Amino acid sequence: MFELSPHDLFAITLSAQVATIATLLSLPVGFGLAWLLVFSRIPGKSFLDGLINLPLVLPPVVVGYLLLLTFGRNGWLGGVLSQFNIQLIFSWKGAVLASGLIGLPLMVRSIRIGMEQIDPHLLHAARTLGATNLGTLLTIVLPLSLPAMFSGATLSFARSLGEFGATMILVGNIPGQTQTIPLAIYDYSNTPGGETQALNLCLVSITLSYLVLLINEKTLRRVRSRQSV
C-alpha cells in the first residue's frame, strides 16, 4: 500500500527545497563559467574546464569529504563562516552546497553548448555597431542562451534530487533535519521491514525526476518551434 509517513513527507519537501535553491544559486555561476569557457581568452581554459567537470568523475563521497575538510569547524572557510554564525555542516544549507556543486558540471555543459551555437556574425555585428562587451552579453548572448540555461537548470535540479554521497558526508542523515529522499531510502533499506517505505520513496523520486525531464523536453520543443517560425 502506498503510504508516506511525516518523515517521508519532510524528506520529499526538503529534497525539493534543496534542489530548487541549489539550482537557482548555481545558475549565475554556471552562466559565468560557460561564458568564460566560450568567449574569454583567459589562459588555462583547459584547466578550468577540467576542474569544473571534476565532480562528474569523482565519487560523490570524495566531493563530500573535501567539502567537509573545507567547511568544517576546523576548515579554512568553516572558521570564517563560523564568525558570522553560519554553519553548513549538519544543516540543510550544506545539502544545498553539496547538491549545487555536484550538479554544476551538467549546467555548465548545457549552457556552454548553447553558447557555442550562437552565430559569431551576430556578435561581430553588435561590436561593429558600437556595442560594448557588457551590452553584447546582455542583448545577444544572454537571450540566445536562455533555452540552454533552462535545460541546464532542469538537469541540475534532477541531479540534485538524487544526490546522496556528498550530502551524506557533509550533513549526515538526520531524520526531520537533513534527511532527503535518497538518505531516507538508504535508511529504510537498512531497516528490517522497511522495503515498502523504501519502494514508495523510490516511486516518488522516479516520478519527480521524470516530470522534470518531461517539462524540460516540452519547453525546449516549444522554444525550437518558435525560433523556426
N, C-alpha and C positions, 0 to 999 in steps of 0.2 A: 504494500500500500504506500502510495506517495504521500509522505507527511514530513514537514520540516519543523524542527524544534526552534525555540527562540534563539539558541546559539547558532543554528544554521542560518536563520534569517539575518542575524548580525553579521555572520561571515559573508553572506551574499551582498549585504549593504556595504560593508567595509571594502570588499573587493571592487565593487563598482565605484566607490568613492576614491579609493587609492588609484585605480586605473584612470579615472577621469582627471584627477589633479595631476598625476604624473604625466599624462598626455598633454595637458594644457601648458604645464611648465616646460616640457621638453620641446614644444612646437617652435617657439622663437629660437631656442638653442639649435635645434635641428635645421631650421631655415638658415641661420647664420653659418653653421658649419658647411652646409651644402653649397652656399654661395661662395665661401672661401675655396672649396674644392673645385668649383666650376669656373669662377670668374676671376679669382685673385691670382696674383703672380708671386705669392709668398714662397720662399724656399721651404723645402721639407714637406711638400704636399703629400708625397707618398707615405712619409712617416705619420702625418696626421691622419691620413686615410686608414692606415693600418691600426692606429690607436683607437679610432672611432669604432672600427669593426671588431676589435679585440673581444668585447663581451659576447659576440656571436659564437666564437670558437672556444672561449674559456668555459670550464664548468661553472655554473652559477654559484656553487659553494665557494669557489675561489674568489669570484667577484664580491660575494658577501663577506668573506673573511678580510679581504683588502679594505672594504668599506668599514668593517669593524675596527681594524687597526687605525684607520684614518679618523673616524668619527667617534671612537670610543672615548671614555673619560681620559685615558692616557694618550690618546691620539693628538696629533698636532692641530687638527681642525676641531676635534671634540673639545679640547681645552679652551679654545677660543669661543666656541658656541656656548659652553657652559657658563661663561662670564655674562652672557646675555640670557641665561636661564632657558636655553634652547637645548633640548635633549632629543636625539634621534634614535638612540639605542632603546630597544623595548618600547617603541612608540610607533603609532601608525604613520607618523611623519617619516620614520626610517623606511617603512614599507614603500612610501611614495618615492623616496630616493632610490631604493633598490630597483623598483619596477621601472622608473624612468630611465635609469642607466642601462638596464637590460633591453628595453625597447627602443632606445635611441638609435642604434645602428640601422634598424629597419626603417625608421622615419627618415634618417639622413639619406639612405639609399634611394628611397622613393622620391624624395624631393630633388635629389641630385639628378635622377633620370629625367624628371620633368624639366629641370632647368637646361639640361643638355639638349633637349628637343626644341628649345626656343630658337627661332630663326636669328642668326647673327646679324642679318641685314637690318632687322628692326632696331637692334642696339646701335648699330653703326649710324642709322638714320637719325636716331634720337640724339646721339652725340654731335652729328653734323648740324642739327637744328639748335644746338647750344644747350642741351640738357646736361645737367651735372650727373655725377655718378649716383648721388642720392636720388635725384629725380628719375633717372633711368631705372633704378631699383624699385621705386615706389609706383611708377606708371607703367612699366613693362614687365620687369622680372616678377614682381610680386603678384600681379593679376594673373599672368600666364602660369604661375606656379601653384595657384590655388587648388586645382584638381589633384596635383601630386601631393600637396600638403595634406589634403583631406585623406587621400589614400594612405599616406604615411602615418597620419594620426590614427586611423582606424586599425591599421596593422599593429601599431604600438599599443593601442588600447587592448586589442585582443591578446597580445603577448603579455601585457601587464596582468590581465585577468588570470593567466595561468602561471605566473611567476611563483616559484617555490623555494629553490635552493638559496638564493641570495637573501630572500626575505626571512627564511628560517634562521640563517646565521646571524643576521643583523638585528632582528626584532624579536625573535623567539616565536613560540607557538602558545600564546596566552588566550584561552577562550574568553570572549567578551571584550578583548582589548586589541590584540594584534592578529587574531586568527582569521585568515582569509579562506576562500573556498579550497584551494589546494592544501592548505595546512589542516583544515577540518577533515578533508578526505583522508589525509595521512593519519590523523588521529583515529578516525573510525576504522581504517584498515588494520590498525594495530590493537583494536579493542574487540574482544570476543562478542559476537552478536551484532557488530556494527556494520555488517556488509550492506544491509538495506539502506541505512543512512548514507553510507559512502556512495552507493549507486545513485541515490536520489540527488546528491550534490554533483555527481558526475553528469547526470542528465541536465541539471541546471547549468553547469559550466559549458556543456556542449551546445545547449540552446542559446545561451548568451553569445558565445563566440560565433556561432553560425549566423545569428541575427546581425551581428556587427559586420561580418563579411558580406552578408546579403545586402545590407544597406550601402556598404561601400561599393559593391558592384553595380547596383541600380543607380546610385548617384553618379558614378563615373560614366555610365551609359548615357544618362541624360545630358551630362556636360558635353560628351563627344558628339551627340546628336545635334546639340545647339551650335557647336563650333563648326559642324559640317554644313549647316544651313547657310 
